Amino acid sequence: NGVGEDATVFCQDEVGRTMRNCGEPLSSSMSDLPSSYATICGLRPNRTIDFSVGATSCDLKTSVARLQAITPPRAPDFVMTKVTKPMSQETIAGFHPMVVLDWIPQSSPLIEGHAVYLGLREVSAMKLLCWVPNSYPGHLNLPIVQKNNTHTMHDLLVQDYWNRRAVHQEQELIIATRTVCLANGQRTGLLESPATVHRLGDWLVMEEAVKCLTSFDAKFASYVSHPVVTSWTQEQALALYD
């Protein structure tokens, strides 16, 4: 329940039964006791919430633990624009296609910043591309390049691969707002808002041309990746002197 509001029951187990209705069990928990978690939806942002968790023994003795927390603030709306050709009356010389991300930074002290992840579409794989602190402007440019044979479906990837074509898995940008987690007035960790996903189609991010904060604790911008330099064999090295 919120402060000053009546308490509402989220879920309740039947006393005396081993089957649980509340939460999803955590099989990988390090605790010796059974552990579970519950997802509560519909909470408004920036609200102080009181959570009460009660347990009843076989002797019908009840113990209640209470926890107070502040719900995360609302995440901003992100807009992605692909700029694949020069603007009207601009020269093509020196132009590079790019993805432009725009948002309006929120003024909440609980928001630490925004994490921009690079993921593979329909594959459970992603990595942190750029970290944008909340004090930075709500704008980010990412150079992109167009590639043929970029697919999401595995059968199309295999088909082009067997036809000796260079294939690519479609990429997507995943953006989440990172906020401070407060419980009983103490900072207990960090949370991330539900992510917004933007598909890139047949365009790939040029990671070697992206310069930004590449980790959550980074102080200076650096390039996301560096070109792979193939080492020479001894035969190739000696061929320079022929």
CORGIRA-V501544 format. One record per run of one state. SS is the DSSP state (helix for helix, strand for strand, loop for the rest). FROM is the first residue (numbers start at 1). TO is the last residue. If there is no record, write none. Layout:
[[SS & FROM & TO] [SS & FROM & TO]]
//
This chain:
[[loop & 1 & 1] [strand & 2 & 2] [loop & 3 & 23] [strand & 24 & 25] [loop & 26 & 35] [strand & 36 & 37] [loop & 38 & 47] [strand & 48 & 56] [loop & 57 & 61] [strand & 62 & 70] [loop & 71 & 78] [strand & 79 & 83] [loop & 84 & 97] [strand & 98 & 102] [loop & 103 & 110] [strand & 111 & 120] [loop & 121 & 125] [strand & 126 & 133] [loop & 134 & 138] [strand & 139 & 146] [loop & 147 & 149] [strand & 150 & 151] [loop & 152 & 153] [helix & 154 & 162] [loop & 163 & 167] [strand & 168 & 169] [loop & 170 & 170] [strand & 171 & 183] [loop & 184 & 185] [strand & 186 & 192] [loop & 193 & 195] [strand & 196 & 199] [loop & 200 & 202] [strand & 203 & 205] [loop & 206 & 206] [helix & 207 & 209] [loop & 210 & 210] [strand & 211 & 213] [loop & 214 & 221] [strand & 222 & 223] [loop & 224 & 233] [helix & 234 & 241] [loop & 242 & 242]]
//
